């Protein structure tokens, strides 16, 4: 279950946000996490576009959707993913003017600018809450389509995680993009002096 969940995050990240660096994919327990995908920007980022934020929400849904596809239901594992996705969606709806209203709910008198306060205000506002629900549902469907189309990739990554427990950097890409490994093998073969095998 955990390997499937984490592989789901990684496959969605690889497909919808190829510019992100996949750093660690593990099913080794760390603190409160039973497994994790550590991914990051390839360069310093100070602001994010709407499409980048949507991709982050889709990645967050990768684990939940993978569980649904393979087990027919979800565990409590996606709760922190839903927390993250909800926070990003609330910022898009309630502060960044990226969905529906252009009102920034952080501007309401007497409120701090903290994420939790903003999420609370967005959830308390009927139309904003509906916009967040709709946004989250749409991005979950995107993640589902990605994983349905790349089920073989998901299975390969899950199996590698079950075998090795942790994959780092290029090890993840070697499974997600086996053609990279094939190209490297071909390059080594071409570099070998003739007459040697």
Secondary structure, DSSP 8 states (H G I E B T S, - for coil): -HHHHHHHHHHHHHHH-TTEEEEEEE-S-BTTBSSEEEEEESS--SS--HHHHHHHHHHHHHHHHHHHHHHSS--GGGHHHHHHHHHHHHHHHHTS--SS----GGGSTT----HHHHHHHHHHSHHHHHHHHHHHHHHHHHHHHHHHHTHHHHHHHHHHHHHHSEEETHHHHHHHTHHHHHHHHHHHHHHS-TT--
